[in-house]
Amino acid sequence: MIAAQLPPHSPPLLRISCDRYHEMIASGGLREDDRIELINGFLVTKMSIGSIHSAMVNRLNRLLSRLLGDSTIITVQNPITIHEYSEPEPDIVVARFREDFYAERHPYPQDILLVIEVADTSLAFDRDAKIPLYASCGIPESWLVDLNNHEIHVFRRPDGAAYQETHVFRAGDLIPVPGGSEGLAVTTLGL
């Protein structure tokens, strides 16, 4: 997906693994505060986060924490290791509870109940690169919060690099939340 954006006669790209990525961070070649993530072996610059995007992430974090209580761990803009060449940093991850709070390793796909990406300027990349990536590793549910159109796209039932079920939720709708007994009202998100 990413390589397709290069001119037709570009030299081959160097793909790096998560291990090499971690070595680059440990050696100082990359700083932990660099705004990048590893997607399919490529270092991808993350978009800047505006106040509306930030507020939505904060709101989702608070609502999901209340809804799910202590049964899960909710992470905000932290890495997940989904295969040898990808360590994205989704806006929100709802992961199974672990006593160590994932101190020994980042969450793997089998640990994850839900991934949420909040998008305004990053909408096309999140939809076309990250959502298929989450499906390809079997993450059972992904949400794409489209701030521009005031919608939440919910993707379920991964099969290969696609989700078999897609639903669009708008103001007034109630979204079932994995791991929760209640749904999340879209209107509580201010969309």
HELIX and SHEET records of a PDB file:
HELIX    1   1 ALA A    3  GLN A    5  5                                   3    
HELIX    2   2 CYS A   18  ALA A   26  1                                   9    
HELIX    3   3 SER A   51  LEU A   68  1                                  18    
HELIX    4   4 GLY A   69  SER A   71  5                                   3    
HELIX    5   5 PRO A  109  ASP A  111  5                                   3    
HELIX    6   6 LEU A  123  PHE A  125  1                                   3    
HELIX    7   7 ASP A  126  LYS A  130  3                                   5    
HELIX    8   8 ILE A  131  SER A  136  1                                   6    
HELIX    9   9 VAL A  186  LEU A  189  5                                   4    
SHEET    1   A 2 ILE A  36  ILE A  39  0                                        
SHEET    2   A 2 PHE A  42  THR A  45 -1                                        
SHEET    1   B 6 THR A  72  VAL A  76  0                                        
SHEET    2   B 6 ILE A  92  ARG A  96 -1                                        
SHEET    3   B 6 ILE A 112  ALA A 119 -1                                        
SHEET    4   B 6 GLU A 141  ASP A 146  1                                        
SHEET    5   B 6 GLU A 151  ASP A 159 -1                                        
SHEET    6   B 6 ALA A 162  PHE A 169 -1                                        
SHEET    1   C 2 LEU A 174  PRO A 176  0                                        
SHEET    2   C 2 GLY A 183  ALA A 185 -1                                        
END                                                                             
